[in-house]
């Protein structure tokens, strides 16, 4: 079955989450015939559960500084990206310039937050250290027991469910094809290069170029030789969605607290997350995780105890061994990767699409793509071919 007037597509994208859809949209805009193969429904897996923080500054870690420049670049182009997307899709992707408050509940957390402040100041990142009284002036619902806060005005947020819905529409309006319920089982490699994909039902979809954007399932595709694979593992996260019957106003900023966060949607809905669990492909929701998330939130924002719970869910983040995504051409001609984003898939979607489409068009690799090049996982002998 071919999708574009009987002709095989130029590009097949495996995975219809935020990354796969962003790549497909930009590829279709570039004039490529694109088909997206999605095992379920577009945006229905990892992206459906994601909170949508666009927080390269708040998420800065001493062990992941190589990703900082890419995250800042993606955050910088996000306003233009969503404005163009809103026009192309005819709907609002849910972008919010809300800023972030990182808060500490006790002395130990305040000390850790102070170290985070110093790191960001050394990196010349925009961040303000706030006394508890100043933080409560910004967010009056915060507990009086608050010890310290950092304000990050340039961190924003987006609703991933609205984002993926808009992206799916934009892909189709740009001439792309999205096939829901089409699960890729095997990559076809002929004469040392990509030739297509075989679906679980046995159908073969030809393609001269293939983008693997299947999130935590990216490492399960059969057909690729070991030297061409990118190691991906799932990292489980449990997350809650709540709403305030009184409407919006309890919180306006994204709130980062200990290992968790609260993301306001601006209309009285809130996302509370998320655990980090090495549980394989387990998607069960546990009482302990839900209790822990709620306890931490209520300690910092007592008004959270009055919110109504709408949804408790679990999702899987795709992680690489070095914590850095794999974006760009692989070691087999025609093979491209867009996976392993872990917590940063929504943030990195615009810049990932730029890098991948550049590779699809045969353009020279850019310096900003070097830290995320998938070939870093290939044995040395594969590079010598």
RADA-V410337 format. One record per backbone hydrogen bond with DSSP energy under -1.0 kcal/mol. CO is the residue of the C=O (numbers start at 1). NH is the residue of the N-H. E is the energy in kcal/mol with one decimal. If there is no record, write none. Layout:
CO|NH|E / CO|NH|E
//
This chain:
4|7|-1.9 / 7|4|-1.3 / 11|35|-2.2 / 12|211|-2.9 / 13|37|-3.1 / 14|213|-2.4 / 16|43|-2.2 / 17|21|-2.8 / 18|22|-1.9 / 19|23|-2.5 / 20|24|-2.4 / 21|25|-2.6 / 22|26|-2.2 / 23|27|-2.5 / 24|28|-2.6 / 25|29|-2.3 / 26|30|-1.4 / 27|32|-2.1 / 28|31|-1.6 / 33|10|-1.1 / 33|11|-2.5 / 34|177|-2.4 / 35|13|-2.9 / 36|179|-3.2 / 37|15|-2.8 / 38|182|-2.3 / 40|181|-1.9 / 41|44|-2.2 / 46|50|-1.4 / 52|158|-2.3 / 54|156|-2.1 / 55|59|-2.2 / 57|60|-1.1 / 61|64|-1.7 / 64|67|-1.5 / 67|71|-2.6 / 68|72|-2.8 / 69|73|-2.2 / 70|74|-2.3 / 71|75|-2.5 / 72|76|-2.1 / 73|77|-1.5 / 77|81|-2.4 / 78|82|-2.9 / 79|83|-2.0 / 80|84|-2.4 / 81|85|-2.2 / 82|86|-2.8 / 83|87|-1.7 / 84|88|-2.4 / 85|89|-2.9 / 86|90|-1.9 / 94|159|-1.0 / 96|98|-1.5 / 96|157|-2.2 / 99|254|-2.6 / 100|152|-3.0 / 101|256|-2.9 / 102|150|-2.5 / 104|147|-2.7 / 106|110|-2.4 / 107|111|-2.4 / 108|112|-2.1 / 109|113|-2.5 / 110|114|-2.2 / 111|115|-1.6 / 112|116|-1.9 / 113|117|-2.2 / 114|118|-2.1 / 115|119|-2.2 / 116|120|-2.1 / 117|121|-2.2 / 118|122|-2.4 / 119|123|-1.6 / 120|125|-2.9 / 121|124|-1.3 / 128|151|-3.0 / 130|149|-1.6 / 131|135|-2.4 / 132|136|-2.2 / 133|137|-1.3 / 134|138|-1.4 / 135|139|-2.6 / 139|142|-1.9 / 143|146|-1.5 / 148|104|-2.3 / 149|130|-3.2 / 150|102|-2.6 / 151|128|-2.4 / 152|100|-2.1 / 152|155|-1.1 / 155|99|-1.1 / 156|54|-2.8 / 157|96|-3.1 / 159|163|-2.5 / 160|164|-2.7 / 161|165|-1.6 / 162|166|-2.2 / 163|167|-2.5 / 164|168|-2.5 / 165|169|-1.7 / 166|170|-2.4 / 167|171|-2.6 / 168|172|-1.8 / 169|173|-2.5 / 170|174|-1.5 / 171|176|-2.8 / 172|175|-1.3 / 177|36|-3.2 / 179|38|-2.4 / 183|200|-2.1 / 185|222|-2.1 / 186|198|-3.0 / 188|195|-3.1 / 188|196|-1.2 / 190|193|-1.7 / 193|190|-2.4 / 195|207|-1.9 / 196|188|-2.9 / 197|205|-3.7 / 198|185|-2.9 / 198|186|-1.8 / 199|202|-2.1 / 203|199|-3.2 / 205|197|-2.4 / 209|12|-2.2 / 210|336|-2.7 / 211|14|-3.1 / 212|338|-2.5 / 214|217|-2.1 / 215|218|-2.0 / 217|220|-1.7 / 222|187|-3.0 / 225|228|-1.7 / 226|229|-1.1 / 233|319|-2.6 / 235|317|-2.9 / 236|277|-2.4 / 237|315|-2.5 / 238|275|-1.3 / 239|313|-2.6 / 240|272|-2.9 / 241|310|-3.0 / 241|311|-1.9 / 242|270|-2.8 / 243|308|-2.8 / 244|247|-2.3 / 254|101|-3.0 / 255|262|-2.6 / 256|103|-2.8 / 257|260|-3.1 / 260|257|-2.4 / 261|273|-2.0 / 262|255|-2.7 / 263|271|-2.2 / 268|244|-2.5 / 269|265|-2.7 / 270|242|-2.7 / 271|263|-2.7 / 272|240|-3.3 / 273|261|-2.8 / 277|236|-2.6 / 277|279|-1.3 / 279|282|-1.2 / 286|290|-2.0 / 287|291|-2.8 / 288|292|-2.4 / 289|293|-2.2 / 290|294|-2.4 / 291|295|-2.8 / 292|296|-2.0 / 293|297|-1.9 / 294|298|-2.7 / 295|299|-2.1 / 296|300|-1.3 / 297|301|-2.9 / 300|143|-2.8 / 301|304|-2.7 / 302|305|-1.9 / 303|306|-1.7 / 304|307|-1.4 / 308|243|-2.2 / 311|241|-2.6 / 313|239|-2.8 / 315|237|-2.4 / 317|235|-2.1 / 318|342|-2.8 / 319|233|-2.5 / 320|323|-1.1 / 326|339|-2.1 / 328|337|-3.1 / 332|335|-2.2 / 333|194|-2.5 / 334|210|-3.3 / 335|330|-3.4 / 336|212|-2.9 / 337|328|-2.8 / 339|326|-3.0 / 341|344|-2.9 / 344|348|-2.7 / 348|352|-2.7 / 349|353|-2.3 / 350|354|-1.8 / 351|355|-2.3 / 352|356|-2.8 / 353|357|-2.4 / 354|358|-2.0 / 355|359|-1.7 / 356|360|-2.4 / 357|361|-1.9 / 358|363|-2.4 / 359|362|-1.3 / 366|369|-1.4 / 367|370|-1.5 / 370|373|-1.4 / 372|327|-2.9 / 373|376|-1.6 / 374|377|-2.1 / 375|378|-1.4 / 379|382|-1.2
//
